[in-house]
Amino acid sequence: MSTLHRLGFIGIGKMGWPMASRLHKAGLAVTVADADAAVVSRFVAGHPGALAASGPESYGGVDALILMLPTSDIVEAVLSGGKTAAALRAGTLVVDMSSSVPTRTRDLAARLADRGLRFVDAPVSGGVRGAIAGRLAILAGGEQADLDELAPVFAPLAGTVIAVGPVGSGHAAKALNNLVSAATISVTVEALRLGERFGISPAIMTEVLNSSSGRSNTSENKVAQFMTSGTFASGFALQLMAKDVGIAVDLADALGQEAQVSREVSRQWHRIAGQVTAEADHTRMYELI
């Protein structure tokens, strides 16, 4: 039986808002915070009973603190620089659902343990649509007892929860998953453009891919829906995908693992990420490659 009833939730952006909303609707007591105070006000207004954090002390009574933030730098700034970790009771479970750097995650978990705090890294896959529908995949790293206790918290959010391994494993798995996703986008777009130049329409080439061995999540769920349609509205930013690919390649360096294709993919995504705004959707690679 889980004892996690009172939750802090920091980061209610495109992904965090529907996740926090689903937790609230599941009957959990949620205290929210975000860098944008107006977002917090709108959330609290639309979720009766939800509370707005007024500072680190607002989390002194929570059973678990969930972080849904863009980078390791911001996660560590909130916990340490923002004095949030110091405000938590011993035994509180910190759950980083951000896409963080796995080696830094391990170091952070060790520092929090010195304060008597527990830690799980639990990044998600499935995008905004998955968050709204509660059909995310959660990739969790940490002690099994902590994951068991989190099961009722994860249930409103996810269709799949995978216990990947020890702390840091979830963030490693997320980066590696997005590396594969980015590589698939790159090669699919190149194939579509080559086919178009030869005289095969993107729609027909997509049908070919989806009926053949070139089929992928990109060809099935992104090309017609977001790329050739011109909507570019998957809900996941191009710069964030580039960041995750870079995390995966950095992990290869840290482990001394050769990753030739991965490095080429990273170079392409980082080059193009430097040419777009933070709001640009990652499916815009269709028009940018």
FIVOVEX-781042 format. One record per residue (C-alpha): residue number from 1; residue in three letters; x, y, z. Coordinates in pm, 1 decimal, decimal comma. Example, Ala and Ser with C-alpha at 12.3 -4.5 7.8 and 13.67 -1.06 7.14 Angstrom:
FIVOVEX-781042
@pos = 1	code = ALA	X = 1230,0	Y = -450,0	Z = 780,0 $
@pos = 2	code = SER	X = 1367,0	Y = -106,0	Z = 714,0 $
//
This chain:
FIVOVEX-781042
@pos = 1	code = MET	X = 0,0	Y = 0,0	Z = 0,0 $
@pos = 2	code = SER	X = 142,3	Y = 336,1	Z = -105,2 $
@pos = 3	code = THR	X = 179,0	Y = 608,8	Z = 154,9 $
@pos = 4	code = LEU	X = 233,6	Y = 877,1	Z = -108,6 $
@pos = 5	code = HIS	X = -76,8	Y = 1095,2	Z = -87,4 $
@pos = 6	code = ARG	X = 65,4	Y = 1448,8	Z = -79,9 $
@pos = 7	code = LEU	X = 269,0	Y = 1538,4	Z = -385,8 $
@pos = 8	code = GLY	X = 479,6	Y = 1835,0	Z = -485,7 $
@pos = 9	code = PHE	X = 499,3	Y = 1888,2	Z = -861,3 $
@pos = 10	code = ILE	X = 752,6	Y = 2131,7	Z = -1005,8 $
@pos = 11	code = GLY	X = 733,7	Y = 2211,1	Z = -1376,7 $
@pos = 12	code = ILE	X = 383,8	Y = 2232,5	Z = -1523,8 $
@pos = 13	code = GLY	X = 470,3	Y = 2298,5	Z = -1886,2 $
@pos = 14	code = LYS	X = 342,2	Y = 2113,8	Z = -2193,6 $
@pos = 15	code = MET	X = 405,5	Y = 1774,4	Z = -2035,3 $
@pos = 16	code = GLY	X = 384,4	Y = 1863,5	Z = -1667,9 $
@pos = 17	code = TRP	X = 41,5	Y = 2025,7	Z = -1682,9 $
@pos = 18	code = PRO	X = -151,6	Y = 1718,2	Z = -1805,1 $
@pos = 19	code = MET	X = 51,7	Y = 1492,7	Z = -1575,7 $
@pos = 20	code = ALA	X = -18,7	Y = 1703,6	Z = -1266,1 $
@pos = 21	code = SER	X = -380,6	Y = 1732,7	Z = -1376,8 $
@pos = 22	code = ARG	X = -421,0	Y = 1356,9	Z = -1395,8 $
@pos = 23	code = LEU	X = -267,6	Y = 1314,2	Z = -1050,8 $
@pos = 24	code = HIS	X = -510,0	Y = 1571,3	Z = -912,0 $
@pos = 25	code = LYS	X = -806,7	Y = 1399,5	Z = -1077,6 $
@pos = 26	code = ALA	X = -689,2	Y = 1069,6	Z = -927,9 $
@pos = 27	code = GLY	X = -747,7	Y = 1218,9	Z = -583,1 $
@pos = 28	code = LEU	X = -389,5	Y = 1297,3	Z = -485,6 $
@pos = 29	code = ALA	X = -314,6	Y = 1623,6	Z = -305,4 $
@pos = 30	code = VAL	X = -96,8	Y = 1828,8	Z = -541,2 $
@pos = 31	code = THR	X = 113,6	Y = 2137,3	Z = -466,8 $
@pos = 32	code = VAL	X = 245,8	Y = 2285,9	Z = -791,4 $
@pos = 33	code = ALA	X = 517,2	Y = 2528,3	Z = -896,4 $
@pos = 34	code = ASP	X = 652,6	Y = 2660,6	Z = -1223,9 $
@pos = 35	code = ALA	X = 886,9	Y = 2933,3	Z = -1341,5 $
@pos = 36	code = ASP	X = 578,5	Y = 3101,6	Z = -1492,7 $
@pos = 37	code = ALA	X = 357,6	Y = 3219,5	Z = -1206,5 $
@pos = 38	code = ALA	X = 65,2	Y = 3276,9	Z = -1445,2 $
@pos = 39	code = VAL	X = 68,3	Y = 2908,1	Z = -1538,4 $
@pos = 40	code = VAL	X = 49,2	Y = 2813,6	Z = -1171,4 $
@pos = 41	code = SER	X = -244,8	Y = 3050,0	Z = -1118,1 $
@pos = 42	code = ARG	X = -433,5	Y = 2900,3	Z = -1412,8 $
@pos = 43	code = PHE	X = -366,2	Y = 2546,9	Z = -1292,9 $
@pos = 44	code = VAL	X = -485,5	Y = 2612,6	Z = -938,0 $
@pos = 45	code = ALA	X = -793,9	Y = 2794,8	Z = -1067,5 $
@pos = 46	code = GLY	X = -885,8	Y = 2496,9	Z = -1283,9 $
@pos = 47	code = HIS	X = -810,4	Y = 2229,1	Z = -1022,6 $
@pos = 48	code = PRO	X = -1002,3	Y = 2294,3	Z = -699,3 $
@pos = 49	code = GLY	X = -801,6	Y = 2180,1	Z = -400,2 $
@pos = 50	code = ALA	X = -464,3	Y = 2206,2	Z = -573,9 $
@pos = 51	code = LEU	X = -220,0	Y = 2439,4	Z = -401,8 $
@pos = 52	code = ALA	X = 35,8	Y = 2684,5	Z = -536,7 $
@pos = 53	code = ALA	X = 378,2	Y = 2656,7	Z = -376,1 $
@pos = 54	code = SER	X = 487,8	Y = 2981,4	Z = -216,2 $
@pos = 55	code = GLY	X = 847,7	Y = 2867,6	Z = -169,5 $
@pos = 56	code = PRO	X = 1058,5	Y = 2566,6	Z = -67,9 $
@pos = 57	code = GLU	X = 881,7	Y = 2547,4	Z = 266,7 $
@pos = 58	code = SER	X = 562,2	Y = 2452,9	Z = 82,6 $
@pos = 59	code = TYR	X = 710,2	Y = 2108,1	Z = 23,1 $
@pos = 60	code = GLY	X = 793,7	Y = 2036,8	Z = 385,7 $
@pos = 61	code = GLY	X = 488,2	Y = 1815,5	Z = 424,4 $
@pos = 62	code = VAL	X = 484,3	Y = 1629,3	Z = 92,2 $
@pos = 63	code = ASP	X = 537,7	Y = 1254,1	Z = 68,3 $
@pos = 64	code = ALA	X = 699,0	Y = 1279,4	Z = -275,0 $
@pos = 65	code = LEU	X = 833,6	Y = 1560,0	Z = -491,4 $
@pos = 66	code = ILE	X = 801,2	Y = 1520,7	Z = -868,9 $
@pos = 67	code = LEU	X = 1022,1	Y = 1722,9	Z = -1102,0 $
@pos = 68	code = MET	X = 931,3	Y = 1772,2	Z = -1469,5 $
@pos = 69	code = LEU	X = 1201,5	Y = 2013,4	Z = -1586,5 $
@pos = 70	code = PRO	X = 1404,9	Y = 2065,2	Z = -1906,1 $
@pos = 71	code = THR	X = 1762,1	Y = 1989,1	Z = -1793,7 $
@pos = 72	code = SER	X = 1987,1	Y = 1855,8	Z = -1517,7 $
@pos = 73	code = ASP	X = 2108,3	Y = 2210,9	Z = -1456,0 $
@pos = 74	code = ILE	X = 1755,1	Y = 2325,6	Z = -1374,0 $
@pos = 75	code = VAL	X = 1678,7	Y = 2016,0	Z = -1165,2 $
@pos = 76	code = GLU	X = 1989,0	Y = 2074,4	Z = -953,2 $
@pos = 77	code = ALA	X = 1924,8	Y = 2448,1	Z = -930,1 $
@pos = 78	code = VAL	X = 1573,3	Y = 2386,4	Z = -798,4 $
@pos = 79	code = LEU	X = 1678,2	Y = 2122,0	Z = -548,0 $
@pos = 80	code = SER	X = 2002,9	Y = 2273,8	Z = -424,2 $
@pos = 81	code = GLY	X = 2025,2	Y = 2637,1	Z = -526,6 $
@pos = 82	code = GLY	X = 1653,2	Y = 2682,2	Z = -467,6 $
@pos = 83	code = LYS	X = 1684,6	Y = 2513,8	Z = -127,3 $
@pos = 84	code = THR	X = 1397,0	Y = 2278,0	Z = -202,9 $
@pos = 85	code = ALA	X = 1589,0	Y = 1966,1	Z = -96,8 $
@pos = 86	code = ALA	X = 1669,6	Y = 2126,8	Z = 238,5 $
@pos = 87	code = ALA	X = 1298,6	Y = 2181,8	Z = 302,5 $
@pos = 88	code = LEU	X = 1200,3	Y = 1816,3	Z = 251,8 $
@pos = 89	code = ARG	X = 1148,0	Y = 1578,9	Z = 543,9 $
@pos = 90	code = ALA	X = 1386,5	Y = 1285,0	Z = 578,5 $
@pos = 91	code = GLY	X = 1250,1	Y = 989,1	Z = 384,8 $
@pos = 92	code = THR	X = 1074,6	Y = 1201,5	Z = 123,8 $
@pos = 93	code = LEU	X = 1089,0	Y = 1047,4	Z = -222,6 $
@pos = 94	code = VAL	X = 1227,4	Y = 1274,2	Z = -496,7 $
@pos = 95	code = VAL	X = 1113,6	Y = 1164,9	Z = -844,6 $
@pos = 96	code = ASP	X = 1293,0	Y = 1324,1	Z = -1140,1 $
@pos = 97	code = MET	X = 1071,1	Y = 1269,5	Z = -1444,3 $
@pos = 98	code = SER	X = 1279,9	Y = 1510,7	Z = -1651,2 $
@pos = 99	code = SER	X = 1522,9	Y = 1405,2	Z = -1926,6 $
@pos = 100	code = SER	X = 1839,0	Y = 1446,8	Z = -1722,2 $
@pos = 101	code = VAL	X = 2201,8	Y = 1339,0	Z = -1763,1 $
@pos = 102	code = PRO	X = 2233,3	Y = 987,0	Z = -1614,0 $
@pos = 103	code = THR	X = 2579,5	Y = 1033,3	Z = -1465,1 $
@pos = 104	code = ARG	X = 2469,0	Y = 1356,3	Z = -1297,0 $
@pos = 105	code = THR	X = 2154,8	Y = 1180,1	Z = -1177,8 $
@pos = 106	code = ARG	X = 2364,8	Y = 924,7	Z = -989,6 $
@pos = 107	code = ASP	X = 2568,2	Y = 1199,5	Z = -826,4 $
@pos = 108	code = LEU	X = 2253,3	Y = 1392,6	Z = -732,1 $
@pos = 109	code = ALA	X = 2092,7	Y = 1082,0	Z = -581,9 $
@pos = 110	code = ALA	X = 2400,8	Y = 1026,5	Z = -365,5 $
@pos = 111	code = ARG	X = 2393,9	Y = 1385,8	Z = -239,4 $
@pos = 112	code = LEU	X = 2023,4	Y = 1361,9	Z = -158,9 $
@pos = 113	code = ALA	X = 2080,9	Y = 1031,5	Z = 21,6 $
@pos = 114	code = ASP	X = 2323,7	Y = 1214,2	Z = 250,1 $
@pos = 115	code = ARG	X = 2025,4	Y = 1431,4	Z = 347,1 $
@pos = 116	code = GLY	X = 1812,3	Y = 1124,8	Z = 416,6 $
@pos = 117	code = LEU	X = 1610,0	Y = 1161,4	Z = 95,3 $
@pos = 118	code = ARG	X = 1515,8	Y = 882,4	Z = -144,1 $
@pos = 119	code = PHE	X = 1545,0	Y = 921,1	Z = -521,8 $
@pos = 120	code = VAL	X = 1397,1	Y = 767,4	Z = -838,1 $
@pos = 121	code = ASP	X = 1461,3	Y = 880,4	Z = -1194,1 $
@pos = 122	code = ALA	X = 1148,9	Y = 819,8	Z = -1402,8 $
@pos = 123	code = PRO	X = 1156,4	Y = 997,8	Z = -1739,9 $
@pos = 124	code = VAL	X = 864,8	Y = 946,7	Z = -1975,2 $
@pos = 125	code = SER	X = 803,7	Y = 872,7	Z = -2340,9 $
@pos = 126	code = GLY	X = 481,5	Y = 931,4	Z = -2529,3 $
@pos = 127	code = GLY	X = 462,1	Y = 1305,2	Z = -2580,5 $
@pos = 128	code = VAL	X = 185,4	Y = 1547,2	Z = -2490,7 $
@pos = 129	code = ARG	X = -86,5	Y = 1323,2	Z = -2633,6 $
@pos = 130	code = GLY	X = 33,3	Y = 1037,8	Z = -2414,6 $
@pos = 131	code = ALA	X = 41,6	Y = 1264,9	Z = -2110,9 $
@pos = 132	code = ILE	X = -314,2	Y = 1384,2	Z = -2170,4 $
@pos = 133	code = ALA	X = -442,1	Y = 1029,2	Z = -2221,5 $
@pos = 134	code = GLY	X = -244,4	Y = 881,5	Z = -1931,7 $
@pos = 135	code = ARG	X = -68,3	Y = 644,8	Z = -2171,0 $
@pos = 136	code = LEU	X = 293,7	Y = 744,1	Z = -2114,9 $
@pos = 137	code = ALA	X = 575,8	Y = 493,3	Z = -2087,8 $
@pos = 138	code = ILE	X = 769,3	Y = 552,3	Z = -1765,2 $
@pos = 139	code = LEU	X = 1131,8	Y = 435,3	Z = -1758,3 $
@pos = 140	code = ALA	X = 1219,9	Y = 406,2	Z = -1392,3 $
@pos = 141	code = GLY	X = 1555,5	Y = 374,4	Z = -1220,9 $
@pos = 142	code = GLY	X = 1583,3	Y = 313,8	Z = -847,8 $
@pos = 143	code = GLU	X = 1517,4	Y = 77,9	Z = -560,6 $
@pos = 144	code = GLN	X = 1235,1	Y = -168,0	Z = -624,9 $
@pos = 145	code = ALA	X = 1070,5	Y = -82,5	Z = -292,3 $
@pos = 146	code = ASP	X = 1051,0	Y = 282,1	Z = -398,6 $
@pos = 147	code = LEU	X = 910,4	Y = 186,9	Z = -739,6 $
@pos = 148	code = ASP	X = 647,7	Y = -31,4	Z = -571,9 $
@pos = 149	code = GLU	X = 546,4	Y = 259,7	Z = -350,7 $
@pos = 150	code = LEU	X = 520,9	Y = 484,3	Z = -657,0 $
@pos = 151	code = ALA	X = 293,8	Y = 244,2	Z = -847,3 $
@pos = 152	code = PRO	X = -32,6	Y = 423,0	Z = -751,9 $
@pos = 153	code = VAL	X = 126,2	Y = 756,2	Z = -848,1 $
@pos = 154	code = PHE	X = 242,1	Y = 626,5	Z = -1184,3 $
@pos = 155	code = ALA	X = -89,0	Y = 450,6	Z = -1259,5 $
@pos = 156	code = PRO	X = -283,3	Y = 765,0	Z = -1367,1 $
@pos = 157	code = LEU	X = 6,4	Y = 871,3	Z = -1589,0 $
@pos = 158	code = ALA	X = 125,0	Y = 563,3	Z = -1771,9 $
@pos = 159	code = GLY	X = 18,5	Y = 264,8	Z = -1974,3 $
@pos = 160	code = THR	X = 360,9	Y = 109,4	Z = -1921,2 $
@pos = 161	code = VAL	X = 611,1	Y = 131,1	Z = -1637,1 $
@pos = 162	code = ILE	X = 947,5	Y = -35,1	Z = -1695,5 $
@pos = 163	code = ALA	X = 1185,8	Y = -88,2	Z = -1404,4 $
@pos = 164	code = VAL	X = 1507,3	Y = -30,5	Z = -1597,3 $
@pos = 165	code = GLY	X = 1767,0	Y = -75,0	Z = -1322,7 $
@pos = 166	code = PRO	X = 1945,0	Y = 123,5	Z = -1050,2 $
@pos = 167	code = VAL	X = 1930,9	Y = 501,0	Z = -1015,9 $
@pos = 168	code = GLY	X = 2032,0	Y = 673,1	Z = -1341,1 $
@pos = 169	code = SER	X = 1915,9	Y = 384,7	Z = -1559,2 $
@pos = 170	code = GLY	X = 1587,1	Y = 550,6	Z = -1641,2 $
@pos = 171	code = HIS	X = 1757,5	Y = 863,8	Z = -1770,0 $
@pos = 172	code = ALA	X = 2007,3	Y = 656,4	Z = -1968,2 $
@pos = 173	code = ALA	X = 1726,9	Y = 454,0	Z = -2126,0 $
@pos = 174	code = LYS	X = 1531,6	Y = 770,1	Z = -2215,5 $
@pos = 175	code = ALA	X = 1833,3	Y = 926,1	Z = -2388,6 $
@pos = 176	code = LEU	X = 1905,8	Y = 607,0	Z = -2579,8 $
@pos = 177	code = ASN	X = 1541,9	Y = 575,5	Z = -2684,8 $
@pos = 178	code = ASN	X = 1540,3	Y = 931,7	Z = -2815,7 $
@pos = 179	code = LEU	X = 1868,8	Y = 869,4	Z = -2994,2 $
@pos = 180	code = VAL	X = 1701,1	Y = 588,4	Z = -3188,4 $
@pos = 181	code = SER	X = 1394,1	Y = 805,5	Z = -3248,3 $
@pos = 182	code = ALA	X = 1604,1	Y = 1095,5	Z = -3379,1 $
@pos = 183	code = ALA	X = 1807,2	Y = 867,3	Z = -3605,0 $
@pos = 184	code = THR	X = 1486,2	Y = 721,6	Z = -3745,2 $
@pos = 185	code = ILE	X = 1347,8	Y = 1068,1	Z = -3814,6 $
@pos = 186	code = SER	X = 1668,0	Y = 1168,9	Z = -3992,3 $
@pos = 187	code = VAL	X = 1684,1	Y = 868,9	Z = -4221,0 $
@pos = 188	code = THR	X = 1308,8	Y = 867,3	Z = -4287,3 $
@pos = 189	code = VAL	X = 1310,3	Y = 1232,5	Z = -4391,5 $
@pos = 190	code = GLU	X = 1611,7	Y = 1174,5	Z = -4615,7 $
@pos = 191	code = ALA	X = 1436,6	Y = 877,3	Z = -4778,6 $
@pos = 192	code = LEU	X = 1119,1	Y = 1078,6	Z = -4833,4 $
@pos = 193	code = ARG	X = 1312,9	Y = 1363,4	Z = -4993,8 $
@pos = 194	code = LEU	X = 1512,2	Y = 1127,1	Z = -5214,7 $
@pos = 195	code = GLY	X = 1193,2	Y = 952,9	Z = -5322,3 $
@pos = 196	code = GLU	X = 1027,7	Y = 1285,3	Z = -5397,7 $
@pos = 197	code = ARG	X = 1319,7	Y = 1394,8	Z = -5612,3 $
@pos = 198	code = PHE	X = 1296,2	Y = 1069,8	Z = -5806,9 $
@pos = 199	code = GLY	X = 923,1	Y = 1119,4	Z = -5857,1 $
@pos = 200	code = ILE	X = 768,3	Y = 921,7	Z = -5570,1 $
@pos = 201	code = SER	X = 528,7	Y = 1132,9	Z = -5365,4 $
@pos = 202	code = PRO	X = 588,8	Y = 1150,6	Z = -4990,1 $
@pos = 203	code = ALA	X = 243,9	Y = 1000,2	Z = -4931,5 $
@pos = 204	code = ILE	X = 321,4	Y = 697,6	Z = -5150,8 $
@pos = 205	code = MET	X = 669,7	Y = 659,6	Z = -5002,1 $
@pos = 206	code = THR	X = 519,0	Y = 667,2	Z = -4653,6 $
@pos = 207	code = GLU	X = 277,3	Y = 393,1	Z = -4758,0 $
@pos = 208	code = VAL	X = 573,2	Y = 192,0	Z = -4885,8 $
@pos = 209	code = LEU	X = 757,5	Y = 230,7	Z = -4556,0 $
@pos = 210	code = ASN	X = 454,4	Y = 139,0	Z = -4350,0 $
@pos = 211	code = SER	X = 397,3	Y = -172,3	Z = -4558,8 $
@pos = 212	code = SER	X = 759,8	Y = -280,9	Z = -4562,7 $
@pos = 213	code = SER	X = 1067,3	Y = -330,0	Z = -4349,9 $
@pos = 214	code = GLY	X = 1134,4	Y = 46,1	Z = -4326,3 $
@pos = 215	code = ARG	X = 831,9	Y = 88,9	Z = -4101,0 $
@pos = 216	code = SER	X = 895,5	Y = 281,2	Z = -3776,4 $
@pos = 217	code = ASN	X = 725,5	Y = 496,7	Z = -3516,9 $
@pos = 218	code = THR	X = 823,5	Y = 793,0	Z = -3732,6 $
@pos = 219	code = SER	X = 662,8	Y = 659,9	Z = -4049,4 $
@pos = 220	code = GLU	X = 352,1	Y = 539,7	Z = -3867,4 $
@pos = 221	code = ASN	X = 289,2	Y = 821,6	Z = -3621,3 $
@pos = 222	code = LYS	X = 472,3	Y = 1133,9	Z = -3734,3 $
@pos = 223	code = VAL	X = 505,4	Y = 1167,7	Z = -4112,1 $
@pos = 224	code = ALA	X = 142,9	Y = 1209,8	Z = -4221,5 $
@pos = 225	code = GLN	X = 23,1	Y = 1340,0	Z = -3886,9 $
@pos = 226	code = PHE	X = 276,3	Y = 1617,3	Z = -3831,0 $
@pos = 227	code = MET	X = 525,8	Y = 1639,2	Z = -4120,2 $
@pos = 228	code = THR	X = 360,0	Y = 1623,5	Z = -4462,6 $
@pos = 229	code = SER	X = 45,4	Y = 1776,8	Z = -4311,2 $
@pos = 230	code = GLY	X = 251,8	Y = 2081,8	Z = -4216,8 $
@pos = 231	code = THR	X = 109,9	Y = 2095,0	Z = -3864,5 $
@pos = 232	code = PHE	X = 443,0	Y = 2025,3	Z = -3689,0 $
@pos = 233	code = ALA	X = 257,3	Y = 1992,2	Z = -3359,5 $
@pos = 234	code = SER	X = 373,1	Y = 1675,2	Z = -3188,1 $
@pos = 235	code = GLY	X = 438,6	Y = 1869,3	Z = -2868,3 $
@pos = 236	code = PHE	X = 809,2	Y = 1786,1	Z = -2834,3 $
@pos = 237	code = ALA	X = 1067,6	Y = 2052,3	Z = -2914,1 $
@pos = 238	code = LEU	X = 1347,5	Y = 1999,3	Z = -3163,9 $
@pos = 239	code = GLN	X = 1603,2	Y = 2148,9	Z = -2928,4 $
@pos = 240	code = LEU	X = 1501,4	Y = 1907,6	Z = -2652,1 $
@pos = 241	code = MET	X = 1543,0	Y = 1612,1	Z = -2886,7 $
@pos = 242	code = ALA	X = 1888,5	Y = 1740,8	Z = -2981,0 $
@pos = 243	code = LYS	X = 1970,2	Y = 1770,2	Z = -2611,2 $
@pos = 244	code = ASP	X = 1868,4	Y = 1408,6	Z = -2547,2 $
@pos = 245	code = VAL	X = 2073,1	Y = 1284,7	Z = -2842,6 $
@pos = 246	code = GLY	X = 2370,7	Y = 1471,6	Z = -2701,5 $
@pos = 247	code = ILE	X = 2318,2	Y = 1305,6	Z = -2362,5 $
@pos = 248	code = ALA	X = 2328,6	Y = 964,3	Z = -2532,2 $
@pos = 249	code = VAL	X = 2651,7	Y = 1044,1	Z = -2718,2 $
@pos = 250	code = ASP	X = 2809,6	Y = 1184,8	Z = -2402,4 $
@pos = 251	code = LEU	X = 2719,2	Y = 858,9	Z = -2230,9 $
@pos = 252	code = ALA	X = 2900,1	Y = 669,0	Z = -2506,7 $
@pos = 253	code = ASP	X = 3208,8	Y = 884,4	Z = -2440,3 $
@pos = 254	code = ALA	X = 3187,3	Y = 823,1	Z = -2065,7 $
@pos = 255	code = LEU	X = 3166,2	Y = 448,4	Z = -2124,5 $
@pos = 256	code = GLY	X = 3432,0	Y = 438,0	Z = -2396,7 $
@pos = 257	code = GLN	X = 3179,0	Y = 295,1	Z = -2643,8 $
@pos = 258	code = GLU	X = 3214,0	Y = 354,4	Z = -3019,0 $
@pos = 259	code = ALA	X = 2900,5	Y = 519,5	Z = -3161,7 $
@pos = 260	code = GLN	X = 2975,4	Y = 635,8	Z = -3514,9 $
@pos = 261	code = VAL	X = 2618,5	Y = 661,4	Z = -3645,1 $
@pos = 262	code = SER	X = 2501,6	Y = 821,7	Z = -3321,2 $
@pos = 263	code = ARG	X = 2765,8	Y = 1093,2	Z = -3350,4 $
@pos = 264	code = GLU	X = 2655,3	Y = 1180,2	Z = -3704,5 $
@pos = 265	code = VAL	X = 2294,0	Y = 1200,1	Z = -3590,6 $
@pos = 266	code = SER	X = 2395,1	Y = 1422,3	Z = -3299,7 $
@pos = 267	code = ARG	X = 2592,4	Y = 1655,8	Z = -3524,8 $
@pos = 268	code = GLN	X = 2296,1	Y = 1694,0	Z = -3759,9 $
@pos = 269	code = TRP	X = 2041,5	Y = 1757,9	Z = -3485,2 $
@pos = 270	code = HIS	X = 2262,5	Y = 2004,0	Z = -3298,1 $
@pos = 271	code = ARG	X = 2341,5	Y = 2195,4	Z = -3617,9 $
@pos = 272	code = ILE	X = 1974,7	Y = 2235,4	Z = -3700,5 $
@pos = 273	code = ALA	X = 1874,5	Y = 2300,0	Z = -3336,7 $
@pos = 274	code = GLY	X = 2104,3	Y = 2602,1	Z = -3349,3 $
@pos = 275	code = GLN	X = 1898,4	Y = 2745,5	Z = -3635,4 $
@pos = 276	code = VAL	X = 1552,4	Y = 2732,7	Z = -3477,7 $
@pos = 277	code = THR	X = 1366,0	Y = 2879,4	Z = -3182,0 $
@pos = 278	code = ALA	X = 1295,9	Y = 2690,6	Z = -2860,4 $
@pos = 279	code = GLU	X = 932,6	Y = 2648,7	Z = -2968,9 $
@pos = 280	code = ALA	X = 1014,2	Y = 2464,3	Z = -3293,7 $
@pos = 281	code = ASP	X = 866,3	Y = 2114,3	Z = -3292,9 $
@pos = 282	code = HIS	X = 1104,3	Y = 1825,2	Z = -3359,8 $
@pos = 283	code = THR	X = 892,7	Y = 1714,3	Z = -3657,6 $
@pos = 284	code = ARG	X = 1006,2	Y = 2030,5	Z = -3837,8 $
@pos = 285	code = MET	X = 1311,5	Y = 1825,8	Z = -3931,8 $
@pos = 286	code = TYR	X = 1099,7	Y = 1734,7	Z = -4235,0 $
@pos = 287	code = GLU	X = 1142,2	Y = 2085,0	Z = -4374,1 $
@pos = 288	code = LEU	X = 1485,0	Y = 2159,5	Z = -4222,4 $
@pos = 289	code = ILE	X = 1700,7	Y = 1861,8	Z = -4326,4 $
//
